[in-house]
C-alpha cells in the first residue's frame, strides 16, 4: 500500500489495485486498532499497519481529523487538561446549572400544572399513607382560626391546610405544589404551643412560595437524564455506582430547599412578632420523635454520613441557625 504519481497502489496477496485518491476513504485512527480503507463497490481493505496508513493519509491529504484525534489521544498533557475541564464542567453543571435551570422551569410552569400535581399527589397519599384526621372538630377549628392570618396567597398560589392521620409518616407536615399544606395528627399532638405549629406552617408556605414542589420534580428529572447522558446507557442507571451519586445530588438539592424554607419561616415569624424559639423547639421535638438525638457534642463519622444521606439539613444545624438569627434580631 503506497501512493505514487497521484494514484494509490494496494496489494494483498495476488491482488493488485491502482486507484485514484478520490476513490478511497480512510477511517480515522483510534489508538492502535485496525484501519479501514473504503474502496469502490463497497469493498474494504483492512490493515494493522497504522503508520503506513498515516503516511498514505498525509500524502493524499485525507483524514486530518483522524490524525488530530490520534494526536490528542496520545498527548498526556492535553488528556489531563481535558479530564480537569470535564470534572469542573460536570461539577458546575450539577451544583449550579441544574438548580438554576430547575428554578427557571418551575417558575415558568403554568398554575394548572401545580394544581394537577397537588390534587393527584393528595389523592394518592389519601389512598396509601394518609387517613382522615381523628382530632376533635373543636381542635381543628381552633387551628384553622390560628392559621387563617397566614394563609394569604403566595406567588399567586392559594393556600389551604388539611389534617390527616398517619401511622406511616408519624409527626410530619408537607406542602404540595398547589398550595395545600398537610398536618398530621401526631404533629399537632406533639406541639406544646400553637405558635410551634404556626412555625411549621410558615416553613411549609416557604416551600410553596419558592415553588419547591415543582422545582424538586424538575431537578430530579434533570439529574436522572444527565447521569444517563454521561453513562450513555439508560439501563446503567440501575447500577449503584451511577444511581448513588444521583440520589446524593438530589438529597443535596432538597437540603438547600429546606434552608430556603427555614429562612422564609424565620422572616415571616419576625414580621408577625412570633418568637423563633418556637420553631427551634418543635424541630428538636420532631427530631426526637423520629428517633434522632440532638446533642452539642461533636458528631461521629457515622452521624456525618447520616446527615449526608438526609433530605433535610442536620436538625442541630437548623436549630443553631434559628438561634443565631434570634440573637441577631435581639
N, C-alpha and C positions, 0 to 999 in steps of 0.2 A: 504494500500500500504506500503510494507516494504520489507527489504532484510533479508534473513536468510539462512545460510548454502549454500551460493553461488547461491541461487535462489531468484527471485523477486516475491513476493506474491501480487496480485492485487485483490481487492474485490470491487464490485459495485452492491449493491442490492443482488440478489440471485446468481450473477455470481462470480465465484472464478477461478483465473488463477494462475498458477505457471509456471514461465518462467525462462529460463536461462538468465544471464546478457547479453550474446551476442545477444539475441533476441529482445532487447529493445534499442531504440534510443530516447534520451531525448532532447527536444527542449531547446535552450538557454533561460536564464531568461532575460526578458526585462521589467524592473520595476516590477510592481505587476500584469502584465497581466496574463491570464490563461496559464498554461503549458500543453504541449502535450507529451505523451508517445506513440511513434510509435511502434506498435506491429506487429507480423507476420500477413500475409494475408491482409495487408493494413488496419488493424484495428488501431484505435486511441483512447487513453484514455485521456480525458481532465479533469483537476482539477485546482482549485484555491489555493490549499494547497502548496504554493511555498516552505515553509520551509520543508515540508516533501519530496518534490521532490529534494530539495537541499541536504538533508540528504541521500536520495537514490543515488543521483549523486555522492556524496562523497564516499559512501560505495562501489559503483561499479566502481569508478574512471572514470566516464564518464562526459562530459560536463564541463571540467575545463575552457574551453574558455568562456562558458556562465557565469560561476561563476565570472571569471575575469571581464567580461563586466559589470555584475551587480555591482561588487565592484567599478569599475571606475565610473559608473553612480551615485553612492551614496557617492562618496568621493568629498566633496565640494572643497577642495584644488586643487585636480587634475583637476576638472572641470574648475576652474578659470585659472589654468595654460594653459589648452587646449584652452580656449577662447582667452587668450592673445597671445598664439602662433599662433592661426588661424588668428586673426586680423593682427598680424605683418607679417605673411607669405603672406596674401592677399594684404596688402599694398605694400610690397616689389615687389610682382608679378606685380601689376598694375603700380606702379610708375617706377620701373626699369626693371622688367622682360619683360613686353610687348614691350616697346620701343626698348630694346636691341634685342629681337627676331625679331621684325619687321625690324630693320635696317639690320640684317643679311640676312633675307629672301629677302628684297628689293635689296640688293647688289648682291644676288645670282641669281635673276631672269634674264633670258636672255633678250637681247635688243629687240628681236622680241615681247616680251610681252609689253614692254613700247611703242613700235611703234604701236601695235594694239590698245592699250588703248588710246593713243593720237589721233589716227585717228578716232576711234569710238566716243571719247568724243567731238572732234571738230565737227564732223558730227551731233551729237546730239544737240550741242549748236547752230549750224547754223540753225537747224530745229525748235528751240524753242525760245531761248533768243537773238540770235545774227542776225544781218543783214549786208549786205555789207557796207563797210565804205563809208561815204559821204564826206570825206575830199578831197580837190583838189589833183590831181595827183602830182602836183609840191610839195605840202607839204609832201606827202607821200615819195617822192623821197628824200627830204631833210632829213627826219627822218631815212630813210634806210641808207643814207650815214653817218649820225651821229652815228647810231647803229653799223655799219659794223665792226669797230675795236674791238667790244666787243663780236662778235658772233663766236669766235673760239670754236670748240667742247670742251665740259667739260665732264669728266668721260666717254669718248668715245661716247658721245651723241652729234650729230649735232644740232645746234641751228638755229632757224628761227623766224622772227617776222611777225605777221599778224595783220591787223587792221580791226576792226568791229564797227558797230554802234549798240547801245542797249539802249532802253528806260528802260529796266527792271533793269539792273545792274548799269547803270549810269557810273560815272567815276571810272574805275577799270582796273586792269591788272591781268592776271593769267597765270601760267605756266602749261603746260600739260606734262605728263610723257615722251613723245617722243622728248622733247626739243622745242616744239612750244610755243612761248610767245604771248599772245593775248593782244593788247592795244585797248581800246575803244576810239571812237572819243571824248567823253566827257572828258576823262582823258587828251588827247592831248590838248584840248581847255582849260583845267584847268591850265595847266603848263604855267608859265611865262618865262621859260627858258628851252632850250633843255636839259641842264645838269640835270634838275629835272627829265625829262623823262629817261635819262640815269641812274639816281639813281634808279628809279623804275625798269628799265631793269636789272640792276645788282642784285637787290633784287630777281627778278623772276629767274634769272640764278642761284642764290644761291639755290633755290628750286630744280632746275634740277640737279645741282652738287651733292646735298645731296640725290637725288632720293626721294624727299619728296612725290611726287605723288604716287609712288608705296608703300612707307612706310606708308602713311596715309591709303591706301586701306587695307594693311595687318593689321595695328593696329586696324582699325575699326572692321575687321573680328574677330581678336583675342579677343578684348574687348567683342564683342557680344557673342561669344561662351563661354568665361569664365563666364560671368554672367548666361548664360543658364546652364552651368555645375554646378554652385553654387546653382541655384534655383532648378535644376533637372527637369525643365519643359519648353519646348520651348514656349508654349503659355503664360507662366508667363512673358515673355519679354514685352508683351503689357501692363503690369501693370506699372503704373508710378513710383511706389516705386523701381522697377528694372530698368526701362528704363532711368529715370532721372540720376542716378549715372553713367550709361554707357555713356550717352550723355556728361555729365560734364567731364568725364575722356577723351573722345575723343577730346573735346574742349581744354583740358589741353595739350594733345599731340600736337594739332595744334598750340597752342601758343608757345610751345618750338621750333617747326619748324620755326615759324616766326622769333624768336630770332636768330636762326642759319642763316636764310637768311639775316637778317639785318647785322649780323656780316660779312657775305660774301660780302655784298654790300659795307660796310664801308672799308673793306680791299682792295677791287678792286678799289674803288674811290681814296683811298690814293695812291695806286700804280700807278694810272693814273694821279695823280696831280689834281683831282677834289675836290672841296670844299664840305665836308659832309653837310654843311649848306643847300645845295640844297635838300638833302634828307629830312632834318627836315622840310624845308619849304613846300615841296609838301605833306608830311604826314599831316601837320597841315591843309593845304588847302583841302586835301582829306577828313579828318575827318569832317571839317565844311560842305563840300558838301553833306555829308551823314547825316547831322543833329546833329552831336556831337559838343560839345564845349570844347576847350582847355583852362584850367584855372589853375592858380597857387594856387588857394585856396584849402583848404582841402576838399576831396571828402566826400559826404554823404554816408550813408549805401546803398542807392539805386544805387548810382554811382558804389560803390564797387561790388554790385550784378551784375550790368551790365557788369563790367569787367570780372567777373567770367563766365558769360554766353556768352562771346565773344570768337570767334575762334582766334582772334588776341590779343596780349598784349595790354594794355591800350595805346592809342596813346601818352598820356602825358609821360608815362614810356619810350616809344620808342624814343621820341624826346629828353628826358633828357639823355638817354644813348648815343645818337648820339652826343649831345653837349659835354658830358663828354669825349667821345672819341676824339672829335675835340680839346678840351682843352689839353688833354694828349699828342696828337700829336704835338701841338704847343710847 
